[in-house]
Amino acid sequence: MARRVFLHIGTMKSATTWLQGMAFANSDRLAQQGVFWPVADQRALADFLGRDEARTGHEGAWPELVGAIQRHPGDAVWSNELLAPLGAGKIKRLVAAMQPAHVEVVVTARDLGRVIPSHWQTTLQNGSTTKWSDFAAAVCTEPAQLTRVPRSEDVGSWFWRRHDIPTVLARWQPFVPAKQMTVVTVPPVGSDPQIVVDRFAMVVGINASGLEQPPHGNSSVGAYSAELLRRLNEVVPDLERHHYRFGVKKVLTRTALMGRAAQEPRFTLTEEHRRWVDERAGRMIDEIQASGVRVVGDLEDLRPAPQVSPHGVDPSSASEADLLEAALQGIGEMAKFVGDQQLELERHSLGGTST
């Protein structure tokens, strides 16, 4: 039976992918330390939430994960940024499933000045057609409510349900007391990524010395590539999930467009939105301090730094020539990927040789 279970519930865009990649790259080393950290757990989450019932292989994934955690004699970590916005009923059920182990909640947090544009990019990589200016305007205002609403109906409430850290903490505290909750701050841009690993490791009791760092985390795309993705989503709204995930998200975005980021201008918040975000971050810092939870790192890390590129562009202002250049490079990289896949298929079909 697990001694302690650490639920790393997010938030989104706060080094969660980096930490999960670190766990994947060091699964053997973590096991040697007595730590069970399942990383391929999206099936379990989908099963727990009752989503994707028709997708083969998801049924039974949640009780399978719970059983594996309960059978483990040491500590376990479950890291999934989609846990933060859960409602009370599902939080109660999740925490109860981990007991009688001692349950702790860990929240990684990053400054809103980086989170907002990063999250917009994530929505684009999942089919959104919302323009940057509309997304920023919806987010940089007090939401009417923080209920569980579809993103298409209330972008602001949808965003803040995932990123209003004090509210997330309050939603979980009826089931996990404040003394068993920790906020880990992500250091400012340009910092050594090992810092956040060390901070997180200290919370969950991992010896981070000698752990291998993952090859990369989530990178960004430039303004033109972001607009290209948004317009593509408008043209192909009915792509099958697997086509979009591998064709658009993996190959076009991560293989081709992210490599162009340095060649393109960045998109940034307007000065008006920036002032609002600075004030909102200050209130959030005060509320976290008053919540009674443990903080590892510096809450000042959550205060947005001055914009490196104050004269960013609005992605929707990209010219047709700008979009064409990005699209052509993307098509070229996709052609390489398809060719490599075909060669690999031929090698297997010919018993290890190719023609």
GUTORZA-479937 format. One record per residue (C-alpha): z, y, x; residue number from 1. Coordinates in nm, 2 decimals. Example, Ala and Ser with C-alpha at 12.3 -4.5 7.8 and 13.67 -1.06 7.14 Angstrom:
! residues 2
pz  py  px  resi
0.78  -0.45  1.23  1;
0.71  -0.11  1.37  2;
! end
This chain:
! residues 355
pz  py  px  resi
0.00  0.00  0.00  1;
-0.09  0.34  0.13  2;
0.20  0.55  0.26  3;
0.04  0.89  0.21  4;
-0.28  1.00  0.04  5;
-0.43  1.33  0.13  6;
-0.67  1.47  -0.13  7;
-0.90  1.72  0.04  8;
-1.04  1.89  -0.27  9;
-1.26  2.16  -0.12  10;
-1.34  2.43  -0.16  11;
-1.72  2.42  -0.14  12;
-1.88  2.58  0.16  13;
-1.55  2.57  0.36  14;
-1.64  2.33  0.64  15;
-1.61  2.03  0.41  16;
-1.94  1.88  0.53  17;
-1.84  1.93  0.89  18;
-1.51  1.75  0.84  19;
-1.67  1.47  0.65  20;
-1.93  1.44  0.93  21;
-1.65  1.42  1.18  22;
-1.48  1.14  0.99  23;
-1.81  0.95  0.97  24;
-1.87  0.99  1.34  25;
-1.52  0.87  1.43  26;
-1.45  0.61  1.17  27;
-1.35  0.35  1.43  28;
-1.12  0.59  1.61  29;
-0.96  0.70  1.29  30;
-0.90  0.33  1.19  31;
-0.73  0.28  1.53  32;
-0.49  0.56  1.43  33;
-0.42  0.38  1.10  34;
-0.61  0.63  0.89  35;
-0.85  0.52  0.61  36;
-1.11  0.79  0.54  37;
-1.39  0.67  0.31  38;
-1.69  0.90  0.35  39;
-1.96  0.74  0.13  40;
-1.77  0.81  -0.19  41;
-2.01  1.00  -0.42  42;
-2.06  0.68  -0.63  43;
-1.68  0.66  -0.68  44;
-1.66  1.03  -0.79  45;
-1.95  0.98  -1.03  46;
-1.79  0.68  -1.18  47;
-1.45  0.86  -1.21  48;
-1.62  1.15  -1.38  49;
-1.82  0.93  -1.61  50;
-2.15  1.07  -1.48  51;
-2.47  0.89  -1.41  52;
-2.37  0.58  -1.61  53;
-2.73  0.46  -1.60  54;
-2.76  0.46  -1.22  55;
-2.72  0.11  -1.09  56;
-2.44  0.06  -0.84  57;
-2.21  0.34  -0.97  58;
-2.02  0.12  -1.22  59;
-1.69  0.00  -1.08  60;
-1.71  0.23  -0.77  61;
-1.40  0.43  -0.87  62;
-1.16  0.13  -0.91  63;
-1.31  -0.01  -0.59  64;
-1.21  0.30  -0.40  65;
-0.87  0.32  -0.55  66;
-0.81  -0.05  -0.47  67;
-0.91  0.01  -0.10  68;
-0.68  0.31  -0.07  69;
-0.39  0.12  -0.23  70;
-0.43  -0.18  0.00  71;
-0.44  0.03  0.31  72;
-0.10  0.02  0.48  73;
-0.12  0.36  0.65  74;
-0.25  0.70  0.55  75;
-0.56  0.77  0.36  76;
-0.78  1.08  0.32  77;
-1.03  1.14  0.04  78;
-1.24  1.44  0.10  79;
-1.47  1.57  -0.18  80;
-1.53  1.94  -0.25  81;
-1.62  1.86  -0.61  82;
-1.25  1.78  -0.69  83;
-1.13  2.14  -0.68  84;
-1.27  2.24  -1.03  85;
-1.13  1.94  -1.21  86;
-0.94  2.00  -1.54  87;
-0.58  1.90  -1.60  88;
-0.66  1.56  -1.76  89;
-0.87  1.44  -1.47  90;
-0.63  1.57  -1.21  91;
-0.34  1.39  -1.38  92;
-0.55  1.07  -1.39  93;
-0.66  1.10  -1.03  94;
-0.31  1.17  -0.89  95;
-0.16  0.89  -1.09  96;
-0.42  0.65  -0.95  97;
-0.31  0.72  -0.60  98;
0.06  0.67  -0.67  99;
0.31  0.54  -0.58  100;
0.18  0.67  -0.24  101;
0.30  1.02  -0.15  102;
0.01  1.25  -0.26  103;
-0.07  1.57  -0.08  104;
-0.35  1.82  -0.16  105;
-0.54  2.00  0.12  106;
-0.77  2.30  0.05  107;
-0.99  2.44  0.31  108;
-1.08  2.80  0.26  109;
-1.35  3.03  0.40  110;
-1.40  3.41  0.36  111;
-1.59  3.51  0.05  112;
-1.84  3.72  0.26  113;
-1.98  3.39  0.39  114;
-1.91  3.17  0.09  115;
-2.12  3.37  -0.16  116;
-2.46  3.37  0.01  117;
-2.40  3.01  0.13  118;
-2.32  2.89  -0.22  119;
-2.63  3.06  -0.36  120;
-2.84  2.86  -0.11  121;
-2.67  2.54  -0.22  122;
-2.76  2.61  -0.58  123;
-3.12  2.65  -0.47  124;
-3.11  2.32  -0.30  125;
-3.01  2.17  -0.63  126;
-3.28  2.32  -0.84  127;
-3.16  2.66  -0.94  128;
-3.40  2.94  -1.02  129;
-3.15  3.22  -1.02  130;
-3.24  3.52  -0.80  131;
-3.01  3.63  -0.53  132;
-2.95  3.97  -0.68  133;
-2.86  3.81  -1.02  134;
-2.63  3.56  -0.86  135;
-2.45  3.82  -0.65  136;
-2.41  4.05  -0.95  137;
-2.27  3.77  -1.16  138;
-2.03  3.66  -0.89  139;
-1.91  4.00  -0.77  140;
-1.73  4.08  -1.09  141;
-1.42  3.95  -1.27  142;
-1.53  3.64  -1.47  143;
-1.46  3.64  -1.84  144;
-1.30  3.30  -1.81  145;
-1.26  3.01  -1.57  146;
-1.34  2.73  -1.81  147;
-1.57  2.45  -1.73  148;
-1.91  2.60  -1.83  149;
-2.26  2.50  -1.71  150;
-2.38  2.72  -1.42  151;
-2.68  2.82  -1.63  152;
-2.46  2.97  -1.90  153;
-2.20  3.17  -1.69  154;
-2.28  3.19  -1.32  155;
-1.97  3.39  -1.25  156;
-1.71  3.17  -1.42  157;
-1.88  2.86  -1.27  158;
-1.85  3.00  -0.92  159;
-1.50  3.13  -0.95  160;
-1.37  2.80  -1.10  161;
-1.46  2.65  -0.76  162;
-1.37  2.94  -0.53  163;
-1.07  3.12  -0.68  164;
-0.82  2.94  -0.45  165;
-0.50  3.06  -0.62  166;
-0.63  2.94  -0.95  167;
-0.73  2.61  -0.81  168;
-0.38  2.57  -0.66  169;
-0.22  2.66  -0.99  170;
-0.43  2.40  -1.17  171;
-0.32  2.12  -0.94  172;
0.05  2.22  -0.91  173;
0.17  2.06  -1.23  174;
0.07  1.72  -1.07  175;
0.13  1.79  -0.70  176;
0.41  2.04  -0.62  177;
0.35  2.34  -0.40  178;
0.55  2.19  -0.11  179;
0.29  1.91  -0.10  180;
-0.01  2.15  -0.09  181;
-0.17  2.30  0.22  182;
-0.44  2.57  0.26  183;
-0.63  2.54  0.59  184;
-0.83  2.85  0.68  185;
-1.17  2.83  0.84  186;
-1.19  3.06  1.14  187;
-1.44  3.35  1.16  188;
-1.81  3.30  1.23  189;
-1.87  3.23  1.60  190;
-1.55  3.04  1.65  191;
-1.54  2.70  1.81  192;
-1.58  2.45  1.53  193;
-1.32  2.23  1.69  194;
-1.06  2.48  1.56  195;
-1.10  2.38  1.20  196;
-1.09  2.01  1.30  197;
-0.77  2.07  1.49  198;
-0.61  2.25  1.20  199;
-0.71  1.99  0.95  200;
-0.60  1.71  1.18  201;
-0.26  1.86  1.22  202;
-0.21  1.85  0.84  203;
-0.32  1.49  0.79  204;
-0.15  1.36  1.10  205;
-0.46  1.28  1.31  206;
-0.48  1.30  1.68  207;
-0.80  1.50  1.72  208;
-0.83  1.48  2.10  209;
-1.13  1.28  2.20  210;
-1.29  1.28  1.85  211;
-1.67  1.31  1.85  212;
-1.81  1.62  1.68  213;
-2.08  1.56  1.42  214;
-2.43  1.66  1.53  215;
-2.45  1.95  1.29  216;
-2.31  2.10  0.98  217;
-2.48  2.28  0.69  218;
-2.72  2.54  0.83  219;
-2.87  2.84  0.65  220;
-3.22  2.94  0.56  221;
-3.36  3.28  0.59  222;
-3.45  3.52  0.31  223;
-3.82  3.41  0.28  224;
-3.74  3.04  0.28  225;
-3.47  3.09  0.02  226;
-3.72  3.27  -0.21  227;
-3.98  2.99  -0.15  228;
-3.73  2.73  -0.26  229;
-3.64  2.93  -0.57  230;
-4.00  2.97  -0.67  231;
-4.07  2.60  -0.60  232;
-3.79  2.52  -0.84  233;
-3.96  2.72  -1.11  234;
-4.28  2.53  -1.06  235;
-4.14  2.18  -1.04  236;
-3.84  2.17  -1.28  237;
-3.89  1.81  -1.38  238;
-3.89  1.64  -1.04  239;
-3.70  1.31  -1.04  240;
-3.36  1.33  -0.87  241;
-3.46  1.11  -0.57  242;
-3.79  1.30  -0.52  243;
-3.60  1.63  -0.51  244;
-3.31  1.50  -0.30  245;
-3.53  1.35  -0.03  246;
-3.85  1.56  -0.05  247;
-3.72  1.91  -0.12  248;
-3.36  1.90  0.00  249;
-3.38  1.67  0.30  250;
-3.73  1.72  0.44  251;
-3.85  2.06  0.33  252;
-3.52  2.25  0.35  253;
-3.32  2.08  0.62  254;
-3.60  1.96  0.84  255;
-3.85  2.25  0.81  256;
-3.70  2.57  0.66  257;
-3.36  2.57  0.83  258;
-3.55  2.57  1.16  259;
-3.71  2.90  1.06  260;
-3.39  3.09  0.99  261;
-3.39  3.29  1.32  262;
-3.75  3.40  1.25  263;
-3.67  3.55  0.91  264;
-3.45  3.84  0.79  265;
-3.11  3.76  0.63  266;
-3.00  3.84  0.28  267;
-2.67  4.01  0.24  268;
-2.45  4.16  -0.03  269;
-2.50  4.52  -0.12  270;
-2.24  4.78  -0.01  271;
-2.11  4.80  -0.37  272;
-2.07  4.42  -0.39  273;
-1.93  4.41  -0.04  274;
-1.65  4.65  -0.14  275;
-1.57  4.45  -0.44  276;
-1.55  4.13  -0.24  277;
-1.32  4.29  0.02  278;
-1.08  4.39  -0.25  279;
-1.10  4.05  -0.42  280;
-1.03  3.87  -0.09  281;
-0.72  4.09  -0.04  282;
-0.58  3.99  -0.38  283;
-0.66  3.63  -0.31  284;
-0.47  3.64  0.02  285;
-0.17  3.80  -0.15  286;
-0.17  3.54  -0.43  287;
-0.19  3.25  -0.18  288;
0.11  3.39  0.01  289;
0.31  3.41  -0.31  290;
0.21  3.06  -0.42  291;
0.46  2.88  -0.19  292;
0.20  2.65  -0.04  293;
0.18  2.58  0.33  294;
-0.08  2.77  0.53  295;
-0.23  2.63  0.85  296;
-0.44  2.89  1.03  297;
-0.44  3.26  0.95  298;
-0.49  3.40  0.60  299;
-0.66  3.70  0.76  300;
-0.94  3.45  0.83  301;
-1.02  3.49  0.46  302;
-1.08  3.86  0.49  303;
-1.46  3.92  0.52  304;
-1.57  4.06  0.86  305;
-1.81  4.35  0.87  306;
-2.16  4.24  0.80  307;
-2.36  4.16  1.11  308;
-2.68  4.26  0.95  309;
-2.60  4.54  0.71  310;
-2.97  4.60  0.63  311;
-3.05  4.26  0.49  312;
-3.34  4.22  0.25  313;
-3.36  4.10  -0.11  314;
-3.53  3.76  -0.09  315;
-3.73  3.84  -0.41  316;
-3.90  4.12  -0.21  317;
-4.08  3.87  0.01  318;
-4.45  3.92  0.03  319;
-4.70  3.64  -0.05  320;
-4.79  3.63  0.32  321;
-4.42  3.57  0.41  322;
-4.39  3.29  0.16  323;
-4.72  3.14  0.26  324;
-4.61  3.12  0.63  325;
-4.29  2.94  0.53  326;
-4.47  2.71  0.30  327;
-4.73  2.61  0.56  328;
-4.46  2.53  0.81  329;
-4.28  2.33  0.54  330;
-4.60  2.13  0.45  331;
-4.66  2.05  0.82  332;
-4.30  1.91  0.86  333;
-4.33  1.71  0.54  334;
-4.66  1.56  0.67  335;
-4.49  1.46  0.99  336;
-4.21  1.30  0.79  337;
-4.44  1.10  0.57  338;
-4.65  0.99  0.87  339;
-4.33  0.87  1.05  340;
-4.22  0.68  0.74  341;
-4.56  0.51  0.71  342;
-4.56  0.40  1.07  343;
-4.21  0.26  1.03  344;
-4.33  0.07  0.72  345;
-4.63  -0.07  0.90  346;
-4.41  -0.19  1.19  347;
-4.19  -0.38  0.95  348;
-4.48  -0.53  0.76  349;
-4.65  -0.64  1.08  350;
-4.34  -0.80  1.23  351;
-4.25  -0.52  1.48  352;
-4.60  -0.41  1.58  353;
-4.82  -0.12  1.45  354;
-5.19  -0.05  1.45  355;
! end
